[in-house]
Amino acid sequence: MESNLPPASNDGESSTPGSRSRAPKGAVGRAQARTRVHAHCGVYTDVTVVGMMLDLVGWTAASDLADARLLEPSCGDGAFVAEAARRLVRSRPAAGISALIDMIVAFEFEAATARRARANVAAALQGEGMKRGDAVLLAKTWIRTEDFLTSELDGTFSHVVGNPPYMRWSLVPDILRNAYRKALPAHVAKGDLCLGFVWRGLQTLRPDTGAMAFLCADRWLRCAYGAGVREAFVKTHALVAHVEVHDVPVFTGDRAVSAYAAISLIRARANTATFFARATSTKDLRASLKEAQAHDAVCLAPAPAPGRTASRISLVEEDTAWAIDLLRAGGAPLGSAGVQVKCGVALGAVKVFVVDPTADIEADRLVPLIRSVDVAQDGAVTAVRRVINVWTEGGELVDLSAYPKLSAHLEAHRAQLTIRACVGEPHQWYRSIDKIDLGRVAAPKVLVVGMAKHARVGLDAGGSQHGNALYALTSSTWPVTALRRLLDGGVLELFGVALSPRFSGGTKRFDGHVLSQVHLPTWDRVPIEARTVLLDPATIVDADVVAATYRVSGRQRARTLRHALEACAGRQTSSEREQAA
């Protein structure tokens, strides 16, 4: 099975109660679960892209494949296996069936799809002049109707290639999810199904010059759920090349594929820099992958090139990565820089708890609410709606008998409120998931929109509660005005370009995981000249101010930072727009 890359809304394993139907147990249950996963993930790779990826890992007709062995963990209609088979028999024209029979191993757990894949592979072999019986035997032996994540594997592989399934972990049928939890480590059995394919692929890779190329969403390289795999990954493997293909027709058919895909080349070695590119067309992709191959060839040299650092994951151009390194060197993660990050309040029944300001409810039970749509791109914030606060300042539920209007509103929705998972005791039927902390409400705060094409940073002077699609930054040392202007001056967007997962339409996720990796200097280390600009709304926070704030010295370093800020922002800052107006 190859990958469908559907949109995902979170990194975790939670889902709406009752949203998953439980599959029946036993063989019938597993078959139905596999059919369901296949229906969700059955999107296949364009044959031109298949050829490029096999070129990338070095599985070519011109290569010496005598000692090679290829793994395709989710073969779908067999596109990768068929082309790999053609190249194999061209590379080894005198090899007999016994010599070829163990050189390719492929998995497809949906039976009907596996049969089609075998037929396609057998046809490809016959097209190379092989007898029908031999072709059918090889295809049948190579392609296993098994689940790659739970199957036994014999030996290692010189080449691993494919397009693994992408499916949010919470959507995987229970019967399969339970099996995967038994077969995979805890840090792998989470987040998304593709993570297991990546991890097992890495485990099978030969430790010398083994190469793995996957076409899949790159969220495992960015999202919190992939942190455990990434941490282990960089110790023994290197991301040699990463080419984003968001705008390239890499999949076949008319089915829409909305998540952002990339082709990643991984080798079983450390101490390798990453070649990064963004392809915008098939022609551009071909050129980018040829550059990636050249980079890989250099990295395969016995001695690493001068200046290379230990293996790490970098999903941006070299100059952008260097600019981010400059900011990291001049600061510390937000928490260490005196800035606290807090996600907004989760309610559990938005339509019940969020009301208009004119709602017939006691005024002291209504708190101004800021949602994502209330934060403009220029940072202006307007609390259009109100959130009902059912909590006292001491953290207890209010006595509804003291609030007859509030009581009437909640009673009208009692049936809906009572069945929520957050209701632990019958008397808590009207609680919200999170408590509203009036101390935090009163505090001035910088607000970051959690999902935005470009970083949106607002300022609440105090008195409003932010929704759970927003993140609030507060500090007892950084003035919030200065903090907002610095982040909005390109700093947050720069970190977001490198760290944020991508979603439909180019939307980035600026969540707690991303924000925790943003670096700032402590306020007392910011030079007085930079402080003056950051505190003055009439001035522009440009690259020179950012460089001064982080104490970036030297013309070349400052120039690199300036170019990165200009290249990644993709928009004017609010100050520049105000000046232009």
C-alpha positions in Angstrom: 0.0 0.0 0.0 1.3 3.4 -0.8 0.5 6.6 0.8 -2.5 8.8 1.1 -1.5 12.1 2.8 -4.7 13.3 4.4 -4.9 16.5 6.5 -4.2 16.1 10.2 -5.3 18.4 13.0 -3.1 17.3 16.0 0.0 15.4 17.0 -1.7 13.4 19.8 -3.7 10.3 20.0 -7.0 11.8 21.2 -10.2 11.9 19.2 -13.8 12.8 19.7 -15.5 10.2 22.0 -17.5 7.9 19.9 -15.9 8.9 16.6 -14.3 5.5 16.1 -16.3 2.4 15.5 -14.8 -0.7 17.0 -13.8 -3.4 14.5 -14.8 -7.0 15.2 -12.1 -9.3 16.5 -10.5 -12.2 14.7 -9.5 -12.7 11.1 -12.6 -11.1 9.7 -12.0 -8.0 11.9 -8.4 -7.7 10.7 -9.4 -8.0 7.1 -12.0 -5.3 7.5 -9.6 -3.1 9.3 -7.0 -3.5 6.5 -9.6 -2.6 3.9 -10.5 0.5 5.9 -6.9 1.6 6.1 -6.3 0.9 2.5 -9.3 2.9 1.4 -7.9 5.8 3.5 -4.3 5.5 2.3 -4.5 4.1 -1.2 -2.8 6.8 -3.3 0.0 5.7 -5.6 3.2 7.2 -6.9 3.7 8.5 -10.4 6.0 6.2 -12.4 8.3 9.1 -13.3 8.8 9.9 -9.7 9.4 6.2 -8.9 12.3 6.2 -11.4 13.8 9.3 -9.9 13.6 7.8 -6.4 15.3 4.6 -7.5 18.0 6.7 -9.2 18.4 8.6 -5.9 19.2 5.5 -3.8 21.4 4.1 -6.6 19.2 1.2 -7.7 19.9 1.5 -11.4 20.6 -0.9 -14.3 24.1 0.5 -14.6 24.9 -0.2 -11.0 26.5 -3.4 -9.6 23.5 -4.9 -7.8 25.1 -8.3 -7.2 25.2 -7.8 -3.4 22.2 -5.5 -3.3 18.8 -6.2 -1.6 15.7 -3.9 -1.9 12.8 -3.5 0.5 9.5 -1.9 -0.4 7.4 -1.9 2.8 4.1 -0.7 1.3 4.1 -1.6 -2.4 0.5 -0.7 -3.4 0.1 -1.4 -7.1 3.7 -2.4 -7.3 5.1 0.6 -9.2 8.4 0.7 -7.2 8.8 -3.1 -7.4 8.1 -3.3 -11.1 10.6 -0.7 -12.0 13.1 -2.1 -9.5 12.7 -5.5 -11.1 13.3 -4.1 -14.6 16.6 -2.5 -13.5 17.6 -5.6 -11.6 17.4 -8.0 -14.6 19.1 -5.4 -16.8 21.9 -5.1 -14.2 22.3 -8.9 -13.9 21.3 -10.3 -17.3 22.9 -13.7 -16.6 21.5 -14.3 -13.2 19.2 -17.2 -12.7 16.0 -17.2 -10.7 17.7 -18.6 -7.6 20.1 -15.6 -7.6 17.2 -13.1 -7.9 14.6 -14.6 -5.7 15.9 -13.0 -2.4 17.0 -9.7 -3.8 13.6 -7.9 -3.5 11.1 -8.0 -0.6 7.9 -6.1 -0.7 4.8 -5.9 1.5 1.2 -5.2 0.8 -1.4 -6.2 3.4 -4.5 -5.7 1.3 -5.0 -9.0 -0.6 -6.7 -7.7 -3.8 -4.1 -4.9 -4.1 -1.2 -7.4 -3.6 -2.6 -9.6 -6.4 -2.6 -6.6 -8.8 0.9 -5.7 -7.7 2.1 -9.3 -8.5 0.5 -9.1 -11.9 2.1 -5.8 -12.7 5.5 -7.0 -11.6 5.2 -10.2 -13.5 4.3 -8.2 -16.6 7.3 -6.0 -16.2 9.6 -9.0 -16.0 8.1 -10.6 -19.0 8.6 -7.3 -20.8 12.3 -7.7 -20.1 12.2 -11.1 -21.8 11.7 -13.4 -18.8 9.6 -16.5 -19.2 6.1 -16.2 -17.8 6.5 -19.0 -15.2 9.7 -17.5 -13.8 8.2 -14.0 -13.8 5.2 -15.1 -11.9 7.3 -17.1 -9.4 9.5 -14.0 -8.7 6.5 -11.7 -8.3 4.8 -14.1 -6.0 7.9 -14.6 -3.9 8.9 -10.9 -3.7 5.5 -9.5 -2.8 4.1 -10.7 0.6 0.5 -10.2 1.6 1.5 -9.3 5.1 1.6 -6.3 7.4 5.1 -4.8 7.3 4.8 -3.4 10.9 4.1 -6.8 12.5 5.9 -9.2 10.1 9.2 -11.0 10.7 12.1 -9.7 8.6 15.1 -11.7 7.7 18.4 -9.9 7.1 19.1 -6.3 6.2 18.7 -4.3 3.0 21.0 -2.1 1.0 18.1 -0.2 -0.5 14.7 0.8 1.1 12.3 2.7 -1.0 8.6 3.5 -1.2 5.7 5.7 -0.3 4.4 4.6 3.2 0.8 5.0 4.3 0.0 8.2 6.2 -2.9 7.9 8.6 -3.4 9.7 11.9 -2.9 7.2 14.8 -6.3 7.9 16.3 -8.0 6.8 13.1 -6.2 3.5 12.8 -8.8 0.7 13.7 -8.4 -0.6 17.2 -7.6 -4.1 16.2 -4.6 -2.9 14.2 -3.5 -0.2 16.6 -3.4 -2.8 19.5 -1.2 -5.1 17.3 1.1 -2.2 16.4 1.5 -1.3 20.1 2.7 -4.8 20.8 5.1 -4.9 17.9 6.6 -1.3 18.1 8.3 0.7 20.8 6.1 3.3 22.6 7.8 6.2 21.0 7.0 4.8 17.6 3.4 3.6 18.1 1.9 7.1 18.2 1.1 10.2 16.2 0.8 8.7 12.7 1.0 5.3 11.0 3.9 6.4 8.8 6.2 6.7 11.8 6.2 2.9 12.2 7.2 2.5 8.6 10.1 5.0 8.9 11.3 3.4 12.1 11.2 -0.2 10.9 12.8 0.9 7.6 15.7 2.4 9.5 16.1 -0.8 11.5 16.4 -2.9 8.4 19.0 -0.7 6.7 22.5 -2.0 6.3 24.8 -0.2 8.6 27.5 0.6 6.0 26.1 2.3 2.9 22.4 1.4 3.1 20.1 4.0 1.6 16.4 4.7 2.3 14.2 7.1 0.2 10.6 7.7 1.2 8.0 9.8 -0.3 5.7 10.9 2.5 4.5 13.8 4.6 7.4 15.4 6.5 5.4 16.0 9.6 7.3 13.2 11.4 10.4 15.4 11.1 8.6 18.4 12.6 5.8 17.3 14.9 6.1 16.5 18.6 5.0 12.9 18.0 8.1 12.2 16.0 10.5 13.5 18.7 11.5 10.1 20.0 12.3 8.7 16.6 14.2 11.8 15.6 16.3 11.7 18.8 17.3 8.1 18.1 17.7 8.8 14.4 20.4 11.4 14.5 22.7 9.2 16.6 23.0 6.5 13.9 21.6 7.9 10.6 21.7 11.1 8.6 19.1 12.9 6.6 21.3 13.3 3.5 18.7 15.1 1.3 15.2 16.4 1.7 13.3 17.8 -1.3 9.8 19.2 -0.7 7.3 18.3 -3.4 4.3 20.2 -2.2 3.6 21.6 -5.6 4.7 18.7 -7.8 2.2 16.0 -9.2 4.0 13.1 -7.6 0.8 11.0 -7.1 -1.4 9.3 -9.7 -5.1 9.6 -10.1 -7.6 12.3 -9.3 -7.8 11.9 -5.6 -6.8 15.1 -3.7 -3.8 14.8 -1.5 -3.7 17.7 0.8 -0.8 17.1 3.3 2.6 18.3 2.4 4.9 15.6 1.0 8.7 15.4 0.6 11.2 12.9 -0.7 13.8 12.2 2.0 17.1 10.3 1.5 18.5 8.7 4.6 21.7 6.8 5.1 23.0 4.7 8.0 25.7 7.1 9.1 26.1 10.3 11.0 28.3 13.4 10.4 26.5 14.4 7.2 25.0 17.8 6.2 21.5 17.9 4.6 20.9 18.9 1.0 17.5 20.8 1.0 15.4 22.0 -1.9 11.8 22.9 -2.8 10.7 21.5 -6.1 7.9 23.3 -8.0 7.6 21.1 -11.0 8.5 17.6 -12.3 11.4 19.2 -14.2 12.5 21.0 -11.1 12.2 17.8 -9.0 14.5 15.9 -11.4 17.1 18.7 -11.2 16.9 18.8 -7.4 17.2 15.1 -7.0 20.3 15.1 -9.3 21.8 17.7 -7.0 20.9 15.5 -4.1 22.7 12.6 -5.7 25.8 14.7 -6.2 25.7 15.8 -2.6 25.2 12.2 -1.5 28.3 11.1 -3.6 30.4 13.7 -1.8 29.1 12.6 1.6 30.0 9.0 0.7 33.7 10.0 0.4 35.9 8.5 3.1 36.6 11.8 4.8 33.8 14.2 5.6 33.9 17.6 4.1 35.5 20.4 6.2 33.1 22.3 8.5 30.5 19.6 8.7 28.8 19.2 12.0 27.3 16.1 13.6 24.2 14.7 12.0 21.1 16.8 12.6 17.8 17.3 10.9 17.5 20.5 8.9 14.6 21.2 6.6 15.6 24.5 5.2 18.2 26.0 2.9 21.8 26.2 4.2 21.7 30.0 4.6 18.4 29.8 6.5 19.8 27.1 8.8 22.8 29.3 9.5 20.6 32.3 10.3 18.7 30.2 12.8 21.9 29.0 14.3 22.9 32.6 14.8 19.6 33.3 16.7 20.1 30.1 18.8 23.6 31.2 19.7 22.4 34.6 20.8 19.5 33.4 22.9 17.9 30.5 24.7 14.6 28.7 24.5 11.6 30.8 25.5 11.3 29.2 28.9 14.9 29.9 29.8 14.6 33.4 28.4 11.9 34.3 30.9 8.9 33.7 28.6 6.1 31.3 29.5 3.9 29.7 26.9 0.3 28.7 27.6 -2.3 27.2 25.3 -5.7 28.7 25.4 -8.7 27.3 27.3 -10.4 24.1 26.1 -14.2 24.1 26.7 -15.6 20.8 25.6 -18.8 22.4 24.0 -17.8 25.6 22.2 -21.4 26.3 20.9 -22.6 26.3 24.5 -19.8 28.2 26.2 -19.1 30.8 23.6 -21.8 33.4 23.2 -22.5 36.9 22.0 -21.8 39.9 24.4 -25.6 40.5 24.4 -26.4 37.0 25.7 -29.0 36.9 28.5 -26.4 35.7 31.1 -25.1 37.5 34.2 -22.4 39.9 33.2 -19.9 38.7 35.8 -20.0 35.2 34.2 -18.9 36.5 30.8 -15.2 37.0 29.9 -14.0 38.5 26.6 -12.8 35.8 24.3 -10.1 36.1 21.7 -10.1 33.5 18.9 -7.8 33.1 15.9 -10.1 35.1 13.7 -9.9 38.0 16.2 -6.1 38.4 15.6 -5.4 40.4 12.5 -2.2 40.0 10.5 -1.0 43.4 11.7 -1.4 42.2 15.3 -4.6 44.1 16.2 -6.8 42.1 18.5 -10.6 42.5 19.0 -12.6 40.3 21.4 -15.8 39.9 19.5 -17.4 37.1 21.6 -17.6 36.1 25.2 -16.8 32.8 27.0 -18.9 31.6 29.9 -16.9 31.2 33.1 -18.4 28.6 35.3 -15.6 28.7 37.8 -15.0 30.7 41.0 -11.7 32.4 41.6 -10.9 29.5 44.0 -11.3 27.0 41.2 -14.7 25.6 42.2 -17.8 25.4 40.0 -20.2 28.3 40.6 -23.5 27.6 42.4 -26.0 27.8 39.6 -28.8 28.8 42.1 -27.0 32.2 42.4 -27.1 32.7 38.6 -30.6 31.9 37.3 -29.9 33.2 33.8 -26.7 31.2 33.5 -28.5 28.2 34.9 -31.3 28.5 32.3 -28.8 28.7 29.5 -26.9 25.6 30.6 -30.0 23.6 31.4 -31.1 24.1 27.8 -28.0 22.1 26.8 -27.8 19.7 29.8 -28.2 16.5 27.7 -25.2 17.5 25.5 -23.1 18.6 28.4 -23.7 15.6 30.6 -22.3 13.0 28.2 -18.9 14.7 27.7 -15.7 12.8 28.8 -14.6 15.6 31.1 -17.6 15.1 33.3 -16.3 12.9 36.1 -19.1 13.3 38.6 -22.8 14.0 37.9 -22.7 17.3 39.8 -20.0 18.5 37.3 -22.2 18.3 34.3 -21.8 21.9 33.4 -18.0 22.2 33.8 -15.7 23.2 31.0 -12.7 21.1 30.3 -10.2 23.7 31.5 -10.7 26.2 34.3 -10.5 29.9 33.5 -7.8 31.5 35.6 -8.7 35.1 36.1 -5.1 36.0 37.0 -4.0 34.9 33.6 -6.9 36.6 32.0 -5.9 39.9 33.6 -2.2 39.6 32.5 -0.9 41.4 29.4 0.1 38.7 26.9 1.4 38.1 23.4 -0.9 35.9 21.4 0.3 33.6 18.7 -2.2 32.1 16.3 -1.7 28.3 16.3 -2.4 27.7 12.6 -1.5 30.4 10.1 0.1 30.6 6.6 2.4 33.3 8.0 3.1 33.9 11.7 0.3 36.0 13.3 1.3 37.7 16.5 -1.1 39.8 18.5 -1.1 41.7 21.8 -3.7 41.6 24.5 -3.2 44.3 27.0 -5.0 42.2 29.6 -8.6 41.3 30.4 -9.3 38.6 27.8 -9.2 34.8 27.7 -7.7 33.2 24.6 -9.2 30.2 22.9 -7.3 26.9 22.5 -6.2 27.7 18.9 -4.0 30.4 20.4 -0.9 30.4 22.5 -0.3 33.1 25.1 3.3 34.3 25.9 3.7 36.1 29.2 6.8 37.3 31.0 7.8 39.1 34.1 11.0 40.3 32.5 10.3 40.9 28.8 7.9 43.8 28.1 5.1 42.2 26.1 5.1 45.1 23.6 8.8 44.5 22.8 8.3 40.8 22.7 5.5 41.0 20.2 7.4 43.4 17.9 10.5 41.2 17.9 8.5 38.0 17.1 6.5 39.9 14.4 9.6 41.3 13.0 10.4 38.0 11.3 11.8 36.0 14.2 8.8 33.7 14.7 8.3 33.3 10.9 12.0 32.3 10.5 11.8 29.6 13.2 8.4 28.5 11.7 9.8 28.0 8.3 12.3 25.5 9.7 10.2 23.9 12.4 6.5 24.2 11.7 4.5 21.3 10.2 2.7 22.2 7.0 -0.9 21.8 6.1 -3.3 22.5 3.3 -2.8 25.8 1.5 0.6 26.3 3.1 -0.7 26.7 6.6 2.0 26.3 9.3 1.4 25.1 12.8 2.8 27.3 15.6 2.1 25.1 18.5 3.7 24.6 21.9 6.2 22.2 20.4 7.4 24.8 17.8 7.3 27.7 20.3 9.4 25.8 22.8 12.2 25.8 20.2 12.1 29.5 19.5 15.1 31.2 21.0 15.3 34.7 22.6 18.0 36.5 24.6 17.0 37.5 28.1 15.8 41.0 28.3 18.8 42.2 30.3 21.1 41.1 27.5 19.3 43.1 24.8 21.5 46.2 24.0 19.9 49.5 25.0 19.7 50.7 21.4 17.7 47.6 20.4 15.5 47.9 23.5 14.6 51.5 22.5 13.4 50.4 19.1 11.5 47.4 20.3 9.6 49.5 22.8 8.7 52.2 20.4 5.7 51.3 18.1 6.6 54.2 15.8 9.8 52.5 14.7 10.5 49.5 12.4 11.9 46.2 13.6 14.1 45.3 10.7 16.9 42.8 10.3 19.4 45.3 11.8 17.3 45.5 15.0 17.0 41.7 15.1 20.8 41.3 14.7 21.4 43.8 17.5 18.9 42.1 19.8 20.7 38.8 19.4 24.2 40.4 19.4 24.9 39.0 15.9 28.2 40.6 14.9 30.2 40.7 11.7 29.0 41.9 8.3 28.8 38.4 6.8 26.7 37.1 9.7 24.4 40.1 9.7 24.0 39.8 5.9 23.1 36.1 6.2 20.5 36.9 8.8 19.0 39.8 6.8 18.7 37.6 3.7 17.1 34.8 5.6 14.5 37.1 7.2 13.7 38.6 3.9 13.5 35.3 2.1 11.4 33.4 4.6 8.9 36.0 5.7 7.0 36.2 2.4 5.2 39.3 3.6 5.9 42.8 5.0 5.9 43.2 8.8 3.1 45.1 10.3 5.4 48.1 11.0 6.4 48.3 7.3 2.8 48.2 6.2 1.9 50.9 8.6 4.8 53.0 7.3 3.7 52.4 3.7 0.2 53.4 4.6 
